[in-house]
Amino acid sequence: MAIKFEDWQDVKVAFEVARLGTLTAAAEELNVHHSTVLRRINNLEKNLNARLFHRHARGYKVTEIGTKLFETPPPPKHTQH
């Protein structure tokens, strides 16, 4: 069964957080504010009804569910919606 995503930008942002480990690093990579990164992660988790990251003072660690999602390649960086 395929997962339907409400917004691919949310997925793209989550992949960057998974790859880089912090909201700040992902925000810098994507050239957005860290609050945008947090909002998009929260939106994605709400839409999937699943926690994708463990939040720690030093960064974000991918959960088991997140690991399954992030095993597939992210949307291309150049894709804008």
N, C-alpha and C positions, 0 to 999 in steps of 0.2 A: 504494500500500500504506500503510495507516494504522500509525502507531506506537502500541504499547501501553505505557502507563506503569504502573509498579508502584505509584507513589504520586504523586498530583497535587500534594501539598504540596511534593514535591521540585521539581516543575516551577514552581510558584508562586514558590518561593524563588529558583530560578535566573533567572526573569524579573526579579525585583527586583535581583539582582546585575548582570544585563545592563543594566538601566535605570539603576542608581545607580553602578555601577563598583567598589564595595568591599563586603567582607563586613560591615564595621561599619555602613555606611549601610543596607544591606539588613536587618541585624539590628535596627537602630533602627526602621526603617519597619515591620517585621513584629512588633516587640516580643518578640524572642527573643534568645538569646545568640549571639554570633558563631560559637561552636563548633557550634551547631545548623545554622547556615547552611552552614558548611564541610562538615559531615556529609551534609547533604541534597544538596549539589552533587556530592560524591564518590559518593553512592548513585546519583544520576541518571546520571552519567557511566559508572559501572560497568554499570548496567542497559542503557544505550544502546551500551555499548562504544565510546564516542566522547569525545574531549576537547572540551568546550564553551567553555572559557576558557583564555587564556594568563595565567599568574600572574606578576605583576610586584610589585616592592616597593611601588609606589604604587597598586595596585589590580588589577582583573581586566579583561581585554579579551576580547571575544567572538571565538572562532575562526570560520573559514568555516562549519564544520558548525553551530556555535552560531547563527550568523546565520540559517541556513536554518530552524532550529527556532524561533527567536524572531521570525520574520516573521509567525507566526500569533499572534492575541491570546492573552494568558495566561488562565488560569482566573479567574473573578470573585474579587475580594478577599474577599467575604463567604462564599465556599464553605469550609466546615470539614468535615474528615473525621476 
